[in-house]
Amino acid sequence: MSIPGLLGASEPAFRTRDARWMGLDSIVQEVAAALGGIDELSLVALKSTIQMARQVVQEPVERTPEALYEAVSERLRRRGVIMPAPRVENVLAAYASVIVSLEVLEINEIG
């Protein structure tokens, strides 16, 4: 089953050190597990947050971490996803932790 995300957002694949490819949906499930139930967030909200953050960080604008969390939160709100900046921070910290723990070496943008 595919996790719905943001319309038009990329669906990258992640290559780990052991040469295994993982889709974004698998990464989202790992993030949910890393959050350990602390945040009762849906997989759709998690995926949307990660997709939006990936879009925002690609912009040629330098932001503090706090400004990044606010920008992601505001843009998600415009798309009907309510994700306060502190929760964005928690999700992105878990996402970064998952990327490091899986030893992701390459990200292939598919869509």
Secondary structure, DSSP 8 states (H G I E B T S, - for coil): ------TT----EEEETTS-EEEHHHHHHHHHHHHTTSS---HHHHHHHHHHHHHHHTSS----HHHHHHHHHHHHHHTT----HHHHHHHHHHHHHHHHHTTEEEEE---
